[in-house]
């Protein structure tokens, strides 16, 4: 059988990995709470709370949403992830929306990219109504104490 999964969590609660083996074709939508590894061919929508790996013999067409996506094979579609890594043998074409993009020498990316904002505190603009006007004199405690 080409579709396998580790059904038990390890004692340390590390993530499980679902594998689609080479020679297997999968069509449809897949939603996972753990990692996914593709060595076969898949078409559809893939959503994972963990990492998605497209192996060197893997071919994926469709939308991918995951924490991290690592491509050694071919991915054609949309990617929404925190991190996308395209290794030397990897090819990605389509639209990507990621926080981090890594392309090794020899890796290929053709398409449009958008950078997600990092989870950092938002800077607030100064309220203009509380800003000093040009005819108002700022108070200077140092001048008041020395006078």
Backbone torsions as a table, in degrees:
resi	resn	phi	psi	omega
1	UNK	NA	143.0	-175.5
2	UNK	-93.4	-9.7	-175.9
3	UNK	-112.9	113.1	-177.0
4	UNK	-129.5	158.8	177.9
5	UNK	-154.3	142.5	172.5
6	UNK	-79.3	119.2	-173.2
7	UNK	-89.1	-6.7	-179.2
8	UNK	-119.1	139.3	175.1
9	UNK	-79.4	145.7	176.8
10	UNK	-71.8	162.8	-178.8
11	UNK	-58.9	-29.4	-178.9
12	UNK	-86.9	9.2	178.3
13	UNK	61.0	27.0	176.7
14	UNK	-71.9	158.5	-174.6
15	UNK	-68.2	148.4	174.6
16	UNK	-88.9	164.8	178.9
17	UNK	-129.1	128.4	173.7
18	UNK	-96.1	132.3	-175.2
19	UNK	-120.2	132.4	169.8
20	UNK	-107.7	112.2	-172.9
21	UNK	-74.9	159.8	175.8
22	UNK	-58.4	142.5	-178.5
23	UNK	91.1	-5.2	-179.4
24	UNK	-105.3	138.2	176.2
25	UNK	-115.9	130.6	-177.8
26	UNK	-127.7	124.6	177.1
27	UNK	-118.6	130.2	177.6
28	UNK	133.5	-176.6	-178.1
29	UNK	-95.4	138.8	179.4
30	UNK	-130.0	130.8	177.0
31	UNK	-124.9	124.6	-175.4
32	UNK	-128.1	152.7	172.4
33	UNK	-98.7	-5.7	-178.0
34	UNK	-124.0	-162.8	-176.6
35	UNK	-79.0	160.2	-179.4
36	UNK	-138.9	135.8	178.1
37	UNK	-128.7	126.8	-178.0
38	UNK	-115.9	117.3	171.2
39	UNK	-110.9	-11.8	178.9
40	UNK	-95.6	-147.0	-179.2
41	UNK	-119.6	133.5	179.6
42	UNK	-140.0	142.1	175.0
43	UNK	-134.1	130.9	179.7
44	UNK	149.9	-149.3	178.7
45	UNK	-120.5	128.5	-177.2
46	UNK	-121.1	121.8	178.4
47	UNK	-124.1	125.1	-179.4
48	UNK	-137.4	137.6	175.1
49	UNK	-79.2	-9.8	179.4
50	UNK	-109.3	-143.9	-178.3
51	UNK	-97.9	149.2	174.8
52	UNK	-119.9	128.5	178.1
53	UNK	-120.6	127.4	173.5
54	UNK	-102.4	106.6	-177.7
55	UNK	-66.7	172.2	-175.6
56	UNK	-60.9	-27.9	177.0
57	UNK	-97.1	1.8	-178.4
58	UNK	-80.0	143.0	177.8
59	UNK	-133.7	118.2	-177.7
60	UNK	-124.5	135.2	175.6
61	UNK	-129.1	121.2	179.0
62	UNK	141.1	-161.8	-177.9
63	UNK	-97.3	136.9	177.8
64	UNK	-125.0	131.0	174.0
65	UNK	-130.2	119.5	-176.1
66	UNK	-158.1	172.2	176.4
67	UNK	-69.9	-48.9	-179.7
68	UNK	-140.3	139.0	178.3
69	UNK	-123.1	126.5	178.5
70	UNK	-118.3	123.5	-174.9
71	UNK	-118.1	117.6	171.8
72	UNK	-108.9	-19.9	-179.3
73	UNK	-104.1	-130.5	-176.7
74	UNK	-123.9	130.9	176.0
75	UNK	-129.0	125.5	179.4
76	UNK	-127.1	109.8	-179.8
77	UNK	156.2	-153.2	-179.4
78	UNK	-103.2	139.0	178.1
79	UNK	-124.1	129.4	173.9
80	UNK	-126.3	107.8	-174.0
81	UNK	-153.7	163.5	173.1
82	UNK	-72.1	-38.4	-176.3
83	UNK	-142.0	133.4	174.0
84	UNK	-121.1	124.0	176.9
85	UNK	-117.5	126.3	175.8
86	UNK	-113.5	112.2	-178.5
87	UNK	-82.6	178.1	-171.9
88	UNK	-53.2	-37.3	-178.3
89	UNK	-91.7	-1.3	-174.1
90	UNK	-84.5	148.0	177.8
91	UNK	-134.8	125.6	177.4
92	UNK	-125.9	131.0	174.1
93	UNK	-133.6	138.3	-179.7
94	UNK	133.2	-153.4	-178.7
95	UNK	-106.2	134.4	177.9
96	UNK	-127.0	145.0	175.8
97	UNK	-133.8	103.6	-172.6
98	UNK	-139.1	159.3	173.0
99	UNK	-82.4	-39.9	-178.7
100	UNK	-130.6	137.8	177.5
101	UNK	-127.1	123.7	178.0
102	UNK	-122.9	124.3	176.4
103	UNK	-124.7	113.1	177.7
104	UNK	-71.7	159.4	176.0
105	UNK	-57.3	126.1	-177.5
106	UNK	100.0	-21.7	176.1
107	UNK	-71.3	151.0	-176.1
108	UNK	-125.9	137.2	173.8
109	UNK	-135.1	125.6	176.6
110	UNK	-129.1	119.2	179.0
111	UNK	152.0	-156.1	-178.7
112	UNK	-112.5	142.2	179.7
113	UNK	-127.8	147.9	176.9
114	UNK	-135.1	135.7	-179.1
115	UNK	-93.7	127.7	174.9
116	UNK	-77.4	150.7	176.5
117	UNK	-76.8	143.0	175.4
118	UNK	-75.7	157.3	178.9
119	UNK	-79.0	76.9	179.4
120	UNK	-117.5	155.9	178.6
121	UNK	-60.0	139.7	-179.8
122	UNK	-79.2	137.4	175.2
123	UNK	-79.1	137.8	179.7
124	UNK	-101.1	142.2	177.0
125	UNK	-80.2	152.4	179.0
126	UNK	-72.2	131.7	178.5
127	UNK	-68.5	121.0	-175.4
128	UNK	-62.9	-30.1	-178.1
129	UNK	-69.0	-24.3	179.0
130	UNK	-95.6	-4.3	179.2
131	UNK	-74.0	153.1	180.0
132	UNK	-71.4	141.0	174.9
133	UNK	-90.1	165.6	-175.1
134	UNK	-66.8	-28.5	-179.0
135	UNK	-93.3	-2.3	177.3
136	UNK	-90.3	136.5	-179.7
137	UNK	-96.0	125.8	179.6
138	UNK	-68.5	147.5	178.1
139	UNK	-78.3	142.1	179.6
140	UNK	-129.1	102.8	-177.1
141	UNK	-60.0	-31.9	-179.4
142	UNK	-63.7	-43.4	178.6
143	UNK	-63.4	-41.0	-178.3
144	UNK	-65.5	-34.7	-178.0
145	UNK	-77.6	-29.0	-176.6
146	UNK	-92.4	-12.6	-176.0
147	UNK	-81.1	NA	NA
